[in-house]
Amino acid sequence: MFDDSIILSVENLSVGYEKPLVSNLRFFVREGDCLGIVGPNGAGKSTLVRTLLGLIPPLSGSVSFLGEKMEEVKPEKRIRLGYVPQRTTVDLSFPVNLRDVIYVSLVNKLRLNMLSSSTLDDVIRSVLNRFGFDDPNTPLRKLSGGQLQRLLIARAFVNEPILTIMDEPTSNLDPAFTERFYEILAQEKEKGNAFILVSHDVEGISRIVNKCLTISFEGWELKDHA
């Protein structure tokens, strides 16, 4: 029987390309959970993230989101899954502004009539303000590394996802906004929203995660972590 408190279910999951990097993973993410994923470079953390998101297929096993296999999740449900990539995946030379970046994340919501065009600019301005931006017309090319990271997080949050997967979310954030970032996560957890944080900052994420998945070249280990 499906437990409706489970947002993400991973069953006997092996990830990799030709050979598995991580094998036979099993875990759940429930409402209000924050799962940390830590481990050395090359052990398979980012490959796991891409598999969880459905961007690459698993070698074996399955990932389910809100009770459906990830590859079968429909757009109206997929909107409830957020993603913050590493900033190295962003082309700063692309001629767009902050509003454009946030707007792209809202296109599907508009098409599905889950958002009114009359409230669009208010929604965009609100999420930008929450992450420290005053002018939606600021060009992307003018952002510092820390500002770009904040924008990527804002873009993920604008659809109010029930689960957000973040790959090194605090990289390039200044110390003051790092504190604000964890405050925002705590606020969202109180609403029942969940997070998966891939990070090298074990000390930093320890303040927010309630369980931690350690991936190494020898295998994996999942522990409760208060």
Secondary structure, DSSP 8 states (H G I E B T S, - for coil): ---TTEEEEEEEEEEESSSEEEEEEEEEEETT-EEEEE--TTSSHHHHHHHHTTSS--SEEEEEETTEEGGG--HHHHTTEEEE--GGG--TTS--BHHHHHHHHHHHHHHTTSS-GGGHHHHHHHHHHHTT---TT-BGGG--HHHHHHHHHHHHHTT--SEEEEESTTTT--HHHHHHHHHHHHHHHHTT-EEEEE-S-HHHHTTT-SEEEEEETTEEEEEE--
